[in-house]
Amino acid sequence: MVATTQQGRFVGKAAVVTGGSRDIGTAVARRLAAEGAAVAIGYRGNQEAADALAAELAAMGGQAIAVQADVADPGQTAALIERTVAEFGHLDVVASCAGVEHFGAPASSTSARWRRSRRPTSTGSAR
């Protein structure tokens, strides 16, 4: 765990990290917080992990909230952004780390699965 800094590149900035409760999203959220950003951790289904990360970032001296949102849904994406602005007063950074995967042979996938897997990263953060 890296303590937050009051002299980092993101001091005074507010960030949303989609997919923030897992893997790369968690690493990005930690780094932004370490650099001084207030972080909204967007998660689709793992509230426990998102809440734990928000508590970890707060314990480091940062500001963090966990917000449930499926960024494949434009309405939920808008709500994530609105909640972030309501909490932190502004939004400066969006890190799009959400993703959907299909585990299996490519031939076993369908066009609907393909579109679903691309939606969070290609259009989910766009408003």
C-alpha positions as CSV (number, residue, x, y, z in Angstrom):
1,M,0.0,0.0,0.0
2,V,1.3,3.4,-1.0
3,A,0.3,6.5,1.1
4,T,-1.4,9.3,-0.7
5,T,0.6,12.4,-1.4
6,Q,-0.4,16.0,-1.2
7,Q,2.1,16.8,-3.9
8,G,1.1,14.2,-6.5
9,R,0.1,14.9,-10.1
10,F,-3.6,14.4,-9.3
11,V,-4.0,16.5,-6.2
12,G,-7.3,18.3,-6.4
13,K,-8.5,16.1,-9.2
14,A,-11.5,13.7,-9.1
15,A,-11.4,10.5,-11.0
16,V,-13.8,7.7,-12.0
17,V,-12.3,4.2,-12.5
18,T,-14.7,1.9,-14.2
19,G,-14.0,-1.8,-13.4
20,G,-12.3,-0.4,-10.3
21,S,-13.0,-3.3,-8.0
22,R,-10.8,-5.8,-9.9
23,D,-7.4,-6.3,-11.4
24,I,-6.1,-3.4,-13.5
25,G,-8.9,-1.1,-12.3
26,T,-7.9,-1.7,-8.7
27,A,-4.2,-0.9,-9.6
28,V,-5.3,2.3,-11.4
29,A,-7.5,3.4,-8.5
30,R,-4.6,2.9,-6.1
31,R,-2.2,4.8,-8.2
32,L,-4.6,7.7,-8.8
33,A,-5.2,7.9,-5.0
34,A,-1.5,7.7,-4.3
35,E,-1.0,10.7,-6.6
36,G,-3.7,12.6,-4.7
37,A,-6.9,12.1,-6.7
38,A,-10.3,11.6,-5.1
39,V,-11.5,8.3,-6.6
40,A,-14.9,6.9,-7.5
41,I,-14.6,3.2,-7.9
42,G,-17.1,2.0,-10.4
43,Y,-18.1,-1.7,-10.1
44,R,-20.7,-3.9,-11.7
45,G,-21.2,-6.6,-9.2
46,N,-18.5,-7.0,-6.6
47,Q,-19.6,-4.5,-3.9
48,E,-17.5,-6.2,-1.2
49,A,-14.3,-5.7,-3.2
50,A,-15.2,-2.1,-4.2
51,D,-16.1,-1.2,-0.6
52,A,-12.8,-2.7,0.7
53,L,-10.8,-0.7,-1.9
54,A,-12.6,2.5,-1.0
55,A,-11.8,1.8,2.7
56,E,-8.2,1.1,1.8
57,L,-7.8,4.3,-0.1
58,A,-9.4,6.3,2.7
59,A,-7.0,4.7,5.2
60,M,-4.2,5.9,3.0
61,G,-5.5,9.4,3.5
62,G,-7.4,9.7,0.3
63,Q,-11.0,10.2,-0.7
64,A,-12.8,7.3,-2.3
65,I,-16.4,6.1,-2.9
66,A,-17.7,2.9,-4.4
67,V,-20.5,3.3,-6.9
68,Q,-22.4,0.4,-8.6
69,A,-22.8,0.8,-12.3
70,D,-22.8,-1.4,-15.4
71,V,-21.1,0.9,-17.8
72,A,-22.5,-1.1,-20.7
73,D,-25.7,0.8,-19.8
74,P,-25.6,4.5,-20.7
75,G,-28.1,5.4,-17.9
76,Q,-25.9,3.7,-15.3
77,T,-22.8,5.3,-16.7
78,A,-24.5,8.7,-16.4
79,A,-25.5,8.0,-12.8
80,L,-21.9,7.0,-12.0
81,I,-20.6,10.3,-13.3
82,E,-23.4,12.3,-11.6
83,R,-22.7,10.6,-8.2
84,T,-19.0,11.4,-8.6
85,V,-19.6,15.0,-9.3
86,A,-22.1,15.2,-6.5
87,E,-19.5,13.7,-4.1
88,F,-16.4,15.5,-5.2
89,G,-17.7,18.6,-6.9
90,H,-16.2,17.9,-10.3
91,L,-14.7,15.2,-12.6
92,D,-11.3,15.4,-14.2
93,V,-10.3,11.9,-15.1
94,V,-12.1,8.8,-16.4
95,A,-10.1,5.6,-16.5
96,S,-12.0,3.0,-18.5
97,C,-10.9,-0.3,-17.0
98,A,-14.2,-2.2,-17.2
99,G,-14.4,-5.2,-19.4
100,V,-16.4,-8.4,-20.1
101,E,-14.7,-11.6,-21.2
102,H,-15.9,-14.7,-22.9
103,F,-14.0,-17.8,-21.7
104,G,-14.1,-20.5,-24.3
105,A,-13.3,-21.2,-27.9
106,P,-13.9,-18.3,-30.3
107,A,-16.3,-20.6,-32.2
108,S,-18.5,-21.0,-29.1
109,S,-19.1,-17.3,-28.9
110,T,-22.0,-15.5,-30.5
111,S,-22.3,-12.1,-32.0
112,A,-24.3,-10.9,-29.0
113,R,-21.5,-12.0,-26.6
114,W,-19.0,-10.2,-28.8
115,R,-21.0,-7.0,-28.7
116,R,-21.5,-7.3,-25.0
117,S,-17.7,-7.8,-24.4
118,R,-16.9,-4.7,-26.5
119,R,-19.5,-2.3,-25.1
120,P,-18.0,-1.4,-21.8
121,T,-14.6,-0.4,-23.3
122,S,-15.7,1.0,-26.6
123,T,-18.8,3.0,-25.8
124,G,-19.6,2.5,-22.1
125,S,-17.8,5.6,-20.8
126,A,-19.1,7.9,-23.6
127,R,-22.0,10.1,-22.9
